[in-house]
C-alpha cells in the first residue's frame, strides 16, 4: 500500500510521503525549533495548531499576513484545530470560529474541530459515542461551509477499535466528499504499535485513493512503518524535543545522545549543518541539532521513495529495522497483515 502520490494544494503540488514538522509557536511565532522551512527543500511543509497559535499571542499578525507571507515560503500549511490540546485558560473556540480562523490565516489543509476519544473510553460507552458524533457533525459542517474552495478539508477519524473507526469513515464518505482523512488520537496508543498497525491498515484499505494523514506520530523509527502502511502525510514535534534533549538522529542508525558521545571534530553526517559546524558547536545549540534531525527525516523519506519506486521497500525495511527488535516484530506483523495472514 506504500505509495508516491501528489498532494495538490492552492500553493502547488507536493510529493508524498511528506512530513509536516509541528510549529509550537515559541519565539515570536517561528517556533522553538530551527527555521527549516526555507532551508530544506523537501520540507516546505508545516503543521500549525490553532490552540498553540492562540496561546502564542500571534493571532492578529497571522490573520493579517497569512501563513505563507509570514514564513516567506510557498509551502503547504496544514492547520489542525488543536482539539486534542484544548485544555486552556483561553475561551474555547466553536467549530465555526475555528474554520473561519483556518481560512483567515490561509490554511492549505484544514482539520475541523474534533473531540478526541481517549483509550479509557469504552467503545460501548456514552462518552465515546458523543465524542464521535460531535466530530462527525463538525467535519460535515466545515466541508459545506468553507468559503475558500481551494482549502482542502481533511475529516478527523477517531475510535478505539478498527471497526469503530472504519464505521466512522464509511459514514463520513457517504455524507461528504472530503479531500482527505486524518487519524487522530494515536499518541496515547503509541505503546501498542500492533493496534496502531490494525487501525491504519483498516482505514487505508477502505479509503482507496484518498489522502491519509496520521496526527502526532512521526519520529525517525515510525516514519518508515507509516509509509509502508500507505500513510501519505504525518506530523510530529519530536524534532524540537530531540534538539532540546541533545538527541541526534544518526544517518541510518536510530539516534544517540550527544551528551554521552565522545565527540570527534565532526559528526558522522554530511548534511548542510554537520558539514559546516564543528561537533561541539552542534552539541551546544539545540536548533542546529533540530535542523540536522529534520535533514535526516528528509533523507529517510528520499530513501523510502527510492525503494517504493524500485519495488523493494520490504527488503529495505527488513534491513532498516534489523537492529531494533521492537520495530522488527511490529514490521513482521505489518507484513503479515498486508498479506492477509493475520
Ligand atoms: Zn547532519
Boltz pocket constraint, residues with backbone or C-beta under 6 A from the ligand:
constraints:
  - pocket:
      binder: B
      contacts: [[A, 269], [A, 270], [A, 271], [A, 272], [A, 273], [A, 274], [A, 275], [A, 292], [A, 295]]
      max_distance: 6.0
